[in-house]
Amino acid sequence: MLICKEKTQHLMQKNNEALMQYVEDIKNLRNLILSDLNTEQVASSQSQPSQSQHNNATSNNGNSLSSGQQPNNNNNAGFGSGMVSAVTGVGQQQTPDAVGVNSSNNGGAGSSQGSISTNREAILRKALKCKQLEDDNKKLRKLLKNQIEGSDKLRQDTQNTITTLREEFDVLLKELTQYKQKEELQHRQAQSVTGQ
């Protein structure tokens, strides 16, 4: 009985520890999910201003080209040719900046996607670990239930054995009392015969 009780207490303690660890892992998983969502929002907010700046730069270049290509009736052909060359040079100077903006945007987006992918992998690992803990918890509960049922059965068997032993003891005590009474009766009869 004591061994079975100690096993049951040990299993209950182990089950409680597993439950506490399960709750802690759920909290960590929630924090990871919130961190992942915040990372996506920051990446989205950073990419939108960069894209807006790139669009503004492209729009300014287009406006410069449009204003530069408008003909001037008071200028000669040489001046018009010079304006075209100047505009072309400005366009060529603007192109590397635009490429730089695109490169920085792509680099930032790539790092953000890499961070998000890492967070998702961590979340997946945590989810799998929580699933494993949940399965282990179910096994522990089933084992604890079996131990409790076994303990109840053992206690019932012990109680039945004690009841049977008490009944047998009562029968033996009754037989012993009858034997003593019979022996006393025989002794009295022997004394009465001797007295006569």
C-alpha angles and dihedrals in degrees: 000000000000093000091049090048092050091050091050092050091048091051092048091051091048090049091051091050091051090050092050091050090048091053091048091051090050089054091049091048090052091050091050092051091050090048090050092051092048091050091052091049092049092048091049093048091049095048094050096059091044091051090047091052091049091050091048091051091049090047091050091050090050092050091049091050092047094049091044093052095053108112121240114210092201094057127079127237094262092058090048090052090051091051091052090051091048092049091048090051091050090049090051091049092050094050097071090050091053090047089050091052091049091048092050091047092049091046092050092046090049093051091046091050090048091051091047091049091051091049091049091051090050090049090049091051090049091049091051090047091050090049090052091048090049091052091048089048091053090049091049091049091050091047091047090050090051090048092050091048090048090048091050091049091048091049091049092048090049091050091050090049092050091049091050092049091050091051091049090047091052090051092050091047090051092049090048091051091050091049091052092048091050091048091050090049092051090048091052091048090051091050092049092051091048091049092054 
